[in-house]
């Protein structure tokens, strides 16, 4: 009797790495129930909570990201890297995976590097239009590289590339179009516009501050807000809403698990340009104003956003201009429903239904036992 396939998934740091990993793991668990999946992540990061909540065991590594803009913070980087390599080696020796799949994040580098040293097949999933240096380096020995965008052969070996799209939950492709019902789910007036401010899994300081600075504008225009603040700004947002007696028209959330409903309710979304946010917006076909995070590694968020802007599938406001330009941009879009509709249709062209299934099948097919 064959032993079950054992897979080690490495992902973490932000939802942009964790969510696609969980989506693929869920697909494998559904299609190959005998498969055993274990995760590796970074100690103290959100994956240590999100992954076990979905029923997968996870091992934390004491790894940290390299800080390009604050070099003094890198003093402990070498020691943590060495410790992480040792722990990755111990995990791989104990778990003995048939393959290791990296989805990016702090832990992926050490885990995939050790796997490649030991001759274990590795796979990469690159979410962004411009890959980070770690994935570019690991790609040399990877078996397959799953990308979200075409034209990635300038970064990766062409024969290894599989254009799969970014894996997200299938529910994003079946959200329906009843925006009135979705608006009522949030307690809103279905006849008035809704703007969804999505700061990502950890919130976004510039977006939060722009909403707070322009709250009088939104109230004056009778614009209803779904406001995902992240945990660090939530209490401040609550106090501000109470101060303006705006509880009926501004709904703050630390994190929205059923985010599909927010996309459907939204007339316009304002979001960072992380790869998974773009994948979700594309699947849902929602008009969006992108605010790229200027400190993102390799400036990948700006590159992600510009691919959509160039196709007429989105609009952009630079981070440092957001507070000043946001009211005018929102007002202009709400006054042009045909532009909102056009953006929604064009962003759908970037959607990749079945990405999780495609990645899962190719991984399983390429495991030689």
PyMOL commands that set and color helices and strands:
alter all, ss='L'
color gray80, all
select helices_A, chain A and resi 15-31+47-53+71-74+77-95+106-117+133-138+152-154+158-160+170-174+179-185+205-213+215-220+234-243+259-265+275-284+297-310+319-334+337-350+355-365
alter helices_A, ss='H'
color red, helices_A
select strands_A, chain A and resi 6-10+36-42+57-61+99-102+121-126+144-147+161-163+194-198+224-228+250-253+268-271+288-290+315-316
alter strands_A, ss='S'
color yellow, strands_A
deselect
rebuild
show_as cartoon
